[in-house]
Amino acid sequence: MRRYLLTALLLLSASAYASNTYRVGSEVLTVGDSAVRAMQLMGKPDFKEPVQSDYGGYQGERWQYARDDGRIVIITIINGKVSDIADRSR
């Protein structure tokens, strides 16, 4: 029983790690990279929206990129660094 639990936890941790990176050609964008690096790899965002704190203050921005394959990449920038990367279908 422990073996199955350990296997499930390892698979879950591997999928969580993979969501913190995004491959752009031969380069990789990772959480913790600067906003400048994200702009160099991804270009100018198609859409920007502000991210607010729990108290309503400005915290950062969420950048959206429409990809040619019909997917949308959402990069959250907090304090000038990439804090989250999401790759979603439309």
C-alpha positions in Angstrom: 0.0 0.0 0.0 2.9 2.4 0.8 4.4 1.7 -2.6 1.2 2.9 -4.4 1.1 6.0 -2.2 4.7 6.8 -2.9 4.2 6.4 -6.6 1.2 8.6 -6.6 3.0 11.3 -4.7 6.0 11.2 -7.0 3.8 11.5 -10.1 2.0 14.5 -8.5 5.3 16.2 -7.6 6.6 15.7 -11.1 3.5 17.3 -12.7 3.7 20.2 -10.3 7.4 20.8 -11.2 6.6 20.7 -15.0 4.1 23.5 -14.6 6.8 25.9 -13.5 8.6 25.8 -16.8 7.8 26.6 -20.4 9.9 25.7 -23.4 10.3 28.5 -26.1 12.3 27.0 -28.9 15.6 25.8 -27.5 15.2 28.1 -24.4 13.3 27.4 -21.2 11.4 30.0 -19.1 11.2 29.1 -15.4 9.5 30.6 -12.3 11.9 33.0 -10.8 13.2 34.4 -14.1 13.0 38.1 -14.6 10.2 39.9 -16.5 12.9 41.0 -19.0 13.9 37.4 -19.7 10.2 36.5 -20.2 9.8 39.4 -22.6 13.0 38.4 -24.5 11.7 34.8 -24.9 8.0 35.4 -25.5 7.9 38.9 -27.0 5.3 41.5 -26.2 2.2 40.1 -24.5 -1.1 40.0 -26.5 -2.9 41.1 -23.3 -1.9 42.4 -19.9 -4.1 42.6 -16.8 -3.2 43.8 -13.3 -3.0 41.3 -10.4 -4.3 42.7 -7.1 -3.4 41.6 -3.6 -6.0 40.4 -1.1 -6.5 43.9 0.0 -7.0 45.4 -3.4 -3.6 46.9 -4.0 -1.5 46.5 -7.1 0.7 43.4 -6.9 1.9 42.7 -10.4 0.6 41.7 -13.9 -0.7 38.7 -15.7 0.6 38.5 -19.3 -1.3 36.4 -21.9 0.1 35.1 -25.1 -2.0 33.4 -27.9 0.1 30.6 -29.5 -0.3 29.5 -33.1 -1.4 26.0 -32.0 -4.6 27.4 -30.3 -3.1 27.4 -26.8 -2.8 30.4 -24.4 0.2 30.9 -22.2 -0.4 33.0 -19.1 2.7 34.3 -17.2 2.2 36.0 -13.9 4.8 38.7 -13.0 5.1 39.7 -9.3 7.8 42.1 -8.2 9.5 41.9 -11.6 9.9 38.1 -11.6 7.9 35.3 -13.1 5.8 33.8 -10.3 3.6 31.4 -12.3 3.3 29.9 -15.8 0.1 28.4 -17.1 -0.4 26.7 -20.5 -4.0 26.3 -21.3 -6.2 25.4 -24.3 -8.7 28.0 -25.6 
